[in-house]
Amino acid sequence: REDINNDRITIEWTNTPDGAAKQFRREWFQGDGMVRRKNLPIEYNL
């Protein structure tokens, strides 16, 4: 049986600048901007 204790999903995102809701610019996501990360452990019903 496989070890499932460390199974997780990692979600990464970058926040957009204030006032950016109406237009998209690819350069917001390029370069060395801050990337946020959230690790979600997977819980199995065994």
C-alpha positions as CSV (number, residue, x, y, z in Angstrom):
1,R,0.0,0.0,0.0
2,E,1.3,3.5,-0.9
3,D,2.2,6.1,1.7
4,I,-0.6,8.7,1.5
5,N,0.3,10.7,4.6
6,N,2.1,13.4,2.6
7,D,-0.4,13.8,-0.2
8,R,-1.3,17.4,-0.8
9,I,-2.3,19.9,-3.4
10,T,-0.4,23.2,-3.8
11,I,-2.1,26.3,-5.1
12,E,0.0,29.2,-6.2
13,W,-1.2,32.7,-7.1
14,T,-0.1,36.3,-7.6
15,N,-2.2,39.2,-6.4
16,T,-2.9,41.9,-9.0
17,P,-2.3,45.6,-8.4
18,D,-5.1,47.8,-6.9
19,G,-7.6,48.9,-9.5
20,A,-6.7,46.0,-11.9
21,A,-10.2,44.4,-12.0
22,K,-11.1,45.8,-15.4
23,Q,-8.0,45.1,-17.4
24,F,-5.5,42.3,-17.6
25,R,-1.7,42.7,-18.2
26,R,0.5,39.7,-18.7
27,E,3.5,41.5,-17.1
28,W,1.9,41.4,-13.7
29,F,2.6,37.7,-13.7
30,Q,6.1,37.8,-15.2
31,G,9.4,38.5,-13.4
32,D,10.1,38.4,-9.7
33,G,6.8,39.3,-8.3
34,M,5.6,37.8,-5.0
35,V,3.9,34.4,-5.5
36,R,1.6,33.3,-2.8
37,R,1.3,29.6,-2.0
38,K,-1.1,27.4,0.0
39,N,-0.6,23.7,0.7
40,L,-3.8,21.8,1.2
41,P,-3.4,18.3,2.7
42,I,-5.6,15.6,1.2
43,E,-7.8,13.7,3.6
44,Y,-9.0,10.3,2.4
45,N,-12.1,8.4,3.6
46,L,-10.6,4.9,3.9
